[in-house]
Amino acid sequence: MNSIIKNILAVILGWVGGSLINIGLVRIGHELIPIEGVDPNDISALAEVMPTLGAQYFIFPFLAHALGTLFGAIIAGFIAANHKMKFSLAIGGLFLLGGILVNYMLPGPIWFTAADIILAYIPMAWIGGKIALKFSGQKT
């Protein structure tokens, strides 16, 4: 397969795969730790209640962001024809942009925003890139 097509597929499939994991974990979190009286699909209701929530409500969103990025980066790194780490980090960058947007739309506590932005995206993408490199047998 042409390396350009492979690299385009790496980004698309890494983004889609990571997004599916992200969405799945957020939904599981809403089922296991529901916010009483709030429809999780109502963004304005969520935005209103976010500052009042305890730490337990932020476990699944953080896991969703971190694991979605990690697995998206692994997928991109496995599929990319070359520059595997760069493609894994590109997935981290895409998810970071999404995370910044979500934290803007649904402002939570400062500690969560900081942990989410600092730990869930670029570090997870780097780890995903390292995993992809290790199992693909390549150095870059």
N, CA, C and O of each residue as an XYZ file, in Angstrom:
560
protein
N       0.849     -1.176      0.000
C       0.000      0.000      0.000
C       0.899      1.245      0.000
O       1.948      1.263      0.644
N       0.485      2.251     -0.709
C       1.206      3.513     -0.804
C       1.402      4.099      0.606
O       0.467      4.106      1.406
N       2.615      4.592      0.911
C       2.895      5.096      2.262
C       2.058      6.326      2.606
O       1.709      6.509      3.773
N       1.730      7.161      1.647
C       0.892      8.332      1.922
C      -0.504      7.889      2.348
O      -1.061      8.413      3.313
N      -1.060      6.935      1.632
C      -2.395      6.420      1.983
C      -2.355      5.761      3.354
O      -3.269      5.939      4.159
N      -1.300      5.002      3.622
C      -1.148      4.345      4.918
C      -1.089      5.374      6.050
O      -1.690      5.181      7.107
N      -0.364      6.461      5.819
C      -0.238      7.492      6.847
C      -1.551      8.254      7.057
O      -1.878      8.625      8.184
N      -2.292      8.483      5.991
C      -3.607      9.123      6.117
C      -4.547      8.206      6.899
O      -5.272      8.659      7.785
N      -4.527      6.917      6.565
C      -5.348      5.948      7.299
C      -4.943      5.877      8.767
O      -5.792      5.696      9.639
N      -3.648      6.021      9.042
C      -3.172      5.982     10.427
C      -3.835      7.078     11.253
O      -4.281      6.838     12.374
N      -3.894      8.275     10.692
C      -4.509      9.394     11.425
C      -6.012      9.182     11.566
O      -6.566      9.356     12.652
N      -6.667      8.811     10.482
C      -8.122      8.636     10.524
C      -8.512      7.513     11.486
O      -9.383      7.698     12.335
N      -7.870      6.354     11.354
C      -8.237      5.216     12.201
C      -7.801      5.420     13.649
O      -8.482      4.957     14.564
N      -6.676      6.105     13.873
C      -6.257      6.429     15.235
C      -7.250      7.359     15.908
O      -7.594      7.183     17.077
N      -7.704      8.349     15.155
C      -8.676      9.307     15.688
C     -10.018      8.622     15.968
O     -10.601      8.806     17.037
N     -10.503      7.836     15.011
C     -11.799      7.150     15.184
C     -11.715      6.123     16.315
O     -12.594      6.072     17.175
N     -10.666      5.314     16.313
C     -10.527      4.293     17.359
C     -10.435      4.904     18.748
O     -11.099      4.448     19.678
N      -9.611      5.939     18.887
C      -9.492      6.618     20.174
C     -10.792      7.281     20.590
O     -11.139      7.282     21.771
N     -11.508      7.841     19.636
C     -12.783      8.504     19.929
C     -13.819      7.499     20.416
O     -14.589      7.796     21.329
N     -13.843      6.322     19.818
C     -14.796      5.290     20.252
C     -14.526      4.866     21.690
O     -15.459      4.677     22.470
N     -13.261      4.719     22.039
C     -12.908      4.371     23.420
C     -13.312      5.504     24.357
O     -13.868      5.264     25.429
N     -13.032      6.733     23.950
C     -13.387      7.911     24.740
C     -14.891      7.944     25.000
O     -15.324      8.059     26.147
N     -15.671      7.845     23.956
C     -17.135      7.898     24.080
C     -17.651      6.757     24.953
O     -18.516      6.957     25.806
N     -17.116      5.572     24.732
C     -17.547      4.412     25.514
C     -17.281      4.591     26.997
O     -18.144      4.282     27.819
N     -16.103      5.084     27.355
C     -15.782      5.277     28.769
C     -16.605      6.397     29.400
O     -16.994      6.294     30.563
N     -16.870      7.452     28.656
C     -17.722      8.530     29.187
C     -19.118      7.987     29.466
O     -19.704      8.297     30.503
N     -19.654      7.184     28.557
C     -20.995      6.608     28.762
C     -21.017      5.651     29.951
O     -21.954      5.663     30.750
N     -19.992      4.830     30.060
C     -19.906      3.920     31.213
C     -19.860      4.725     32.506
O     -20.508      4.370     33.491
N     -19.090      5.814     32.498
C     -19.007      6.672     33.680
C     -20.348      7.255     34.063
O     -20.683      7.317     35.246
N     -21.130      7.689     33.068
C     -22.457      8.245     33.362
C     -23.396      7.184     33.922
O     -24.294      7.498     34.703
N     -23.194      5.935     33.527
C     -24.039      4.859     34.056
C     -23.621      4.443     35.461
O     -24.469      4.199     36.320
N     -22.307      4.362     35.694
C     -21.816      3.921     36.999
C     -21.904      5.014     38.062
O     -22.185      4.732     39.226
N     -21.663      6.257     37.660
C     -21.688      7.385     38.595
C     -22.579      8.470     37.988
O     -22.079      9.492     37.518
N     -23.897      8.251     37.999
C     -24.788      9.233     37.368
C     -24.860     10.531     38.166
O     -24.736     10.540     39.391
N     -25.062     11.609     37.445
C     -25.274     12.911     38.081
C     -26.790     13.041     38.233
O     -27.511     13.194     37.247
N     -27.255     12.979     39.463
C     -28.692     12.978     39.734
C     -29.366     14.228     39.159
O     -28.919     15.353     39.384
N     -30.444     14.002     38.417
C     -31.246     15.089     37.886
C     -30.674     15.794     36.671
O     -31.199     16.826     36.254
N     -29.599     15.252     36.089
C     -28.975     15.897     34.931
C     -28.908     14.902     33.777
O     -28.419     13.783     33.932
N     -29.402     15.326     32.628
C     -29.295     14.529     31.413
C     -27.879     14.692     30.873
O     -27.477     15.805     30.534
N     -27.108     13.591     30.785
C     -25.719     13.711     30.325
C     -25.590     14.207     28.874
O     -24.495     14.564     28.439
N     -26.692     14.229     28.135
C     -26.653     14.727     26.760
C     -26.972     16.220     26.668
O     -26.892     16.807     25.589
N     -27.334     16.836     27.798
C     -27.667     18.257     27.836
C     -26.428     19.052     28.267
O     -26.119     19.146     29.454
N     -25.730     19.619     27.284
C     -24.466     20.315     27.535
C     -24.657     21.484     28.503
O     -23.825     21.683     29.388
N     -25.742     22.265     28.355
C     -25.915     23.422     29.245
C     -26.173     22.984     30.681
O     -25.705     23.629     31.620
N     -26.909     21.902     30.858
C     -27.150     21.401     32.217
C     -25.844     20.886     32.826
O     -25.567     21.112     34.004
N     -25.052     20.197     32.019
C     -23.761     19.720     32.507
C     -22.841     20.886     32.857
O     -22.190     20.866     33.902
N     -22.780     21.889     32.004
C     -21.920     23.050     32.250
C     -22.303     23.746     33.551
O     -21.443     24.252     34.272
N     -23.598     23.767     33.844
C     -24.079     24.433     35.055
C     -23.688     23.673     36.316
O     -23.377     24.279     37.342
N     -23.704     22.351     36.237
C     -23.468     21.538     37.431
C     -21.986     21.170     37.616
O     -21.589     20.801     38.721
N     -21.175     21.260     36.581
C     -19.773     20.818     36.643
C     -18.979     21.395     37.825
O     -18.286     20.644     38.512
N     -19.061     22.698     38.075
C     -18.252     23.238     39.186
C     -18.644     22.707     40.564
O     -17.871     22.838     41.513
N     -19.819     22.115     40.688
C     -20.299     21.643     41.990
C     -20.015     20.160     42.224
O     -20.268     19.651     43.316
N     -19.500     19.468     41.226
C     -19.323     18.015     41.323
C     -18.071     17.640     42.106
O     -17.073     18.360     42.109
N     -18.156     16.483     42.772
C     -17.014     15.939     43.502
C     -16.051     15.221     42.563
O     -16.357     14.997     41.391
N     -14.907     14.871     43.085
C     -13.833     14.254     42.305
C     -14.261     12.951     41.622
O     -13.772     12.640     40.536
N     -15.161     12.191     42.239
C     -15.569     10.905     41.672
C     -16.196     11.061     40.283
O     -16.141     10.136     39.472
N     -16.786     12.215     40.008
C     -17.422     12.437     38.712
C     -16.408     12.722     37.599
O     -16.771     12.764     36.424
N     -15.170     12.912     37.961
C     -14.137     13.244     36.976
C     -13.200     12.076     36.676
O     -12.299     12.196     35.847
N     -13.413     10.946     37.353
C     -12.558      9.774     37.122
C     -12.739      9.255     35.696
O     -11.762      9.087     34.966
N     -13.978      9.003     35.304
C     -14.210      8.442     33.972
C     -13.900      9.428     32.850
O     -13.356      9.016     31.825
N     -14.220     10.713     32.999
C     -13.799     11.635     31.933
C     -12.274     11.640     31.740
O     -11.790     11.662     30.608
N     -11.525     11.620     32.848
C     -10.067     11.591     32.712
C      -9.614     10.292     32.056
O      -8.790     10.313     31.142
N     -10.146      9.164     32.516
C      -9.784      7.875     31.911
C     -10.153      7.837     30.429
O      -9.399      7.313     29.609
N     -11.309      8.392     30.093
C     -11.743      8.425     28.692
C     -10.763      9.221     27.843
O     -10.386      8.789     26.754
N     -10.354     10.372     28.336
C      -9.433     11.209     27.579
C      -8.062     10.553     27.464
O      -7.470     10.530     26.385
N      -7.555     10.016     28.581
C      -6.226      9.418     28.586
C      -6.182      8.123     27.772
O      -5.295      7.949     26.936
N      -7.124      7.221     28.007
C      -7.100      5.927     27.314
C      -7.507      6.060     25.846
O      -6.990      5.341     24.990
N      -8.428      6.973     25.554
C      -8.774      7.227     24.153
C      -7.563      7.717     23.377
O      -7.308      7.270     22.259
N      -6.816      8.643     23.978
C      -5.603      9.146     23.335
C      -4.554      8.046     23.215
O      -3.934      7.890     22.164
N      -4.355      7.288     24.280
C      -3.355      6.211     24.273
C      -3.633      5.212     23.150
O      -2.749      4.908     22.349
N      -4.855      4.709     23.098
C      -5.158      3.695     22.087
C      -5.209      4.278     20.683
O      -4.836      3.606     19.722
N      -5.664      5.517     20.553
C      -5.620      6.178     19.253
C      -4.191      6.326     18.762
O      -3.914      6.122     17.580
N      -3.277      6.681     19.667
C      -1.865      6.831     19.318
C      -1.237      5.485     18.961
O      -0.421      5.401     18.043
N      -1.615      4.442     19.681
C      -1.101      3.099     19.361
C      -1.568      2.686     17.973
O      -0.777      2.191     17.170
N      -2.840      2.887     17.693
C      -3.390      2.530     16.383
C      -2.658      3.296     15.286
O      -2.227      2.704     14.297
N      -2.517      4.606     15.456
C      -1.831      5.425     14.442
C      -0.391      4.976     14.270
O       0.105      4.881     13.148
N       0.280      4.699     15.378
C       1.675      4.256     15.302
C       1.836      2.918     14.612
O       2.789      2.718     13.859
N       0.920      2.002     14.859
C       0.982      0.699     14.191
C       0.770      0.824     12.688
O       1.450      0.166     11.900
N      -0.174      1.669     12.297
C      -0.552      1.756     10.881
C       0.404      2.613     10.066
O       0.643      2.325      8.893
N       0.955      3.662     10.668
C       1.810      4.594      9.923
C       2.955      3.859      9.228
O       3.571      2.955      9.792
N       3.218      4.270      7.994
C       4.280      3.643      7.213
C       5.663      4.060      7.709
O       6.616      3.285      7.632
N       5.766      5.275      8.213
C       7.043      5.804      8.701
C       6.739      6.881      9.740
O       5.584      7.269      9.915
N       7.758      7.355     10.418
C       7.596      8.408     11.422
C       6.472      8.070     12.411
O       5.612      8.901     12.703
N       6.498      6.844     12.914
C       5.425      6.340     13.764
C       5.171      7.215     14.998
O       4.023      7.474     15.359
N       6.250      7.663     15.634
C       6.079      8.501     16.822
C       5.418      9.822     16.454
O       4.581     10.317     17.208
N       5.770     10.395     15.329
C       5.158     11.659     14.911
C       3.657     11.495     14.686
O       2.877     12.377     15.041
N       3.260     10.393     14.110
C       1.829     10.171     13.890
C       1.102      9.907     15.209
O      -0.037     10.339     15.386
N       1.745      9.209     16.120
C       1.151      9.002     17.443
C       0.984     10.338     18.160
O      -0.055     10.593     18.768
N       1.999     11.186     18.091
C       1.916     12.498     18.733
C       0.898     13.400     18.044
O       0.280     14.246     18.691
N       0.720     13.224     16.738
C      -0.312     13.997     16.034
C      -1.695     13.647     16.576
O      -2.545     14.525     16.719
N      -1.920     12.386     16.875
C      -3.187     11.976     17.492
C      -3.318     12.649     18.857
O      -4.396     13.127     19.213
N      -2.232     12.689     19.617
C      -2.255     13.386     20.900
C      -2.612     14.853     20.726
O      -3.366     15.409     21.524
N      -2.075     15.481     19.690
C      -2.394     16.881     19.408
C      -3.860     17.077     19.056
O      -4.487     18.035     19.509
N      -4.411     16.170     18.245
C      -5.834     16.260     17.899
C      -6.715     16.119     19.139
O      -7.664     16.879     19.335
N      -6.382     15.136     19.968
C      -7.166     14.934     21.184
C      -6.965     16.086     22.167
O      -7.895     16.448     22.888
N      -5.770     16.662     22.205
C      -5.525     17.825     23.060
C      -6.413     18.992     22.642
O      -7.009     19.654     23.492
N      -6.505     19.244     21.351
C      -7.393     20.315     20.875
C      -8.837     20.049     21.292
O      -9.539     20.956     21.739
N      -9.271     18.804     21.145
C     -10.619     18.437     21.584
C     -10.788     18.610     23.084
O     -11.834     19.065     23.546
N      -9.764     18.249     23.845
C      -9.816     18.397     25.301
C      -9.893     19.843     25.732
O     -10.624     20.177     26.664
N      -9.148     20.707     25.063
C      -9.211     22.134     25.374
C     -10.616     22.658     25.092
O     -11.173     23.424     25.878
N     -11.179     22.239     23.969
C     -12.534     22.667     23.607
C     -13.554     22.189     24.636
O     -14.409     22.963     25.066
N     -13.472     20.935     25.028
C     -14.424     20.388     26.011
C     -14.265     21.098     27.354
O     -15.257     21.418     28.009
N     -13.031     21.343     27.762
C     -12.822     22.041     29.030
C     -13.303     23.486     28.973
O     -13.623     24.072     30.007
N     -13.357     24.057     27.793
C     -13.905     25.396     27.616
C     -15.436     25.357     27.667
O     -16.068     26.202     28.301
N     -16.022     24.359     26.987
C     -17.485     24.241     26.934
C     -18.074     23.764     28.260
O     -19.156     24.198     28.657
N     -17.362     22.877     28.936
C     -17.816     22.323     30.216
C     -16.761     22.594     31.277
O     -16.035     21.681     31.670
N     -16.665     23.830     31.745
C     -15.597     24.147     32.698
C     -15.798     23.427     34.024
O     -16.812     23.593     34.702
N     -14.807     22.631     34.366
C     -14.835     21.929     35.641
C     -13.880     22.598     36.607
O     -13.429     23.718     36.368
N     -13.570     21.918     37.692
C     -12.610     22.462     38.655
C     -11.232     22.638     38.008
O     -10.864     21.897     37.096
N     -10.492     23.612     38.483
C      -9.164     23.904     37.935
C      -8.253     22.685     38.026
O      -7.492     22.418     37.096
N      -8.317     21.943     39.127
C      -7.434     20.781     39.280
C      -7.695     19.761     38.178
O      -6.760     19.152     37.658
N      -8.973     19.573     37.818
C      -9.282     18.610     36.759
C      -8.797     19.114     35.407
O      -8.192     18.364     34.641
N      -9.060     20.374     35.116
C      -8.631     20.942     33.839
C      -7.122     20.819     33.693
O      -6.631     20.431     32.633
N      -6.384     21.146     34.744
C      -4.919     21.063     34.694
C      -4.461     19.618     34.497
O      -3.627     19.345     33.635
N      -4.997     18.698     35.286
C      -4.605     17.283     35.157
C      -4.956     16.752     33.778
O      -4.170     16.028     33.167
N      -6.123     17.108     33.292
C      -6.580     16.633     31.987
C      -5.664     17.139     30.872
O      -5.181     16.354     30.056
N      -5.430     18.435     30.840
C      -4.632     19.026     29.763
C      -3.174     18.571     29.844
O      -2.553     18.302     28.815
N      -2.624     18.484     31.050
C      -1.203     18.161     31.210
C      -0.920     16.668     31.061
O       0.102     16.297     30.485
N      -1.805     15.803     31.570
C      -1.494     14.372     31.649
C      -2.208     13.473     30.631
O      -1.684     12.417     30.278
N      -3.375     13.868     30.160
C      -4.198     12.929     29.395
C      -3.868     12.867     27.911
O      -4.287     11.916     27.252
N      -3.164     13.799     27.368
C      -3.043     13.854     25.910
C      -1.622     13.590     25.406
O      -1.345     12.491     24.925
N      -0.745     14.538     25.502
C       0.592     14.367     24.925
C       1.373     13.242     25.614
O       1.981     12.431     24.916
N       1.384     13.156     26.955
C       2.087     12.019     27.567
C       1.524     10.660     27.136
O       2.282      9.721     26.896
N       0.196     10.559     27.039
C      -0.412      9.290     26.613
C      -0.090      8.990     25.153
O       0.121      7.831     24.796
N      -0.049     10.013     24.310
C       0.304      9.811     22.906
C       1.758      9.355     22.791
O       2.082      8.510     21.957
N       2.624      9.909     23.622
C       4.040      9.508     23.605
C       4.180      8.045     24.037
O       4.927      7.282     23.424
N       3.461      7.660     25.090
C       3.487      6.258     25.531
C       2.932      5.353     24.427
O       3.494      4.293     24.152
N       1.833      5.769     23.798
C       1.268      4.994     22.695
C       2.252      4.857     21.539
O       2.353      3.791     20.931
N       2.969      5.918     21.235
C       3.990      5.852     20.192
C       5.102      4.894     20.548
O       5.577      4.146     19.694
N       5.526      4.907     21.811
C       6.577      3.977     22.274
C       6.104      2.528     22.158
O       6.869      1.655     21.746
N       4.853      2.274     22.519
C       4.307      0.923     22.407
C       4.266      0.493     20.950
O       4.657     -0.627     20.621
N       3.798      1.373     20.076
C       3.740      1.046     18.641
C       5.132      0.775     18.094
O       5.317     -0.164     17.320
N       6.115      1.583     18.484
C       7.487      1.369     18.018
C       8.040      0.038     18.517
O       8.691     -0.688     17.766
N       7.781     -0.280     19.777
C       8.304     -1.511     20.355
C       7.766     -2.745     19.611
O       8.519     -3.665     19.291
N       6.468     -2.746     19.347
C       5.865     -3.922     18.733
C       5.980     -3.941     17.213
O       5.725     -4.967     16.582
N       6.359     -2.817     16.629
C       6.565     -2.825     15.177
C       8.021     -3.117     14.848
O       8.361     -3.379     13.695
N       8.886     -3.071     15.869
C      10.301     -3.362     15.651
C      11.066     -2.226     14.999
O      12.191     -2.432     14.544
N      10.490     -1.033     14.940
C      11.171      0.119     14.330
C      11.678      1.045     15.410
O      11.204      1.024     16.546
N      12.654      1.863     15.036
C      13.240      2.819     15.973
C      12.595      4.188     15.877
O      12.612      4.931     16.858
N      12.018      4.559     14.716
C      11.435      5.905     14.569
C      10.034      5.817     14.022
O       9.380      6.842     13.830
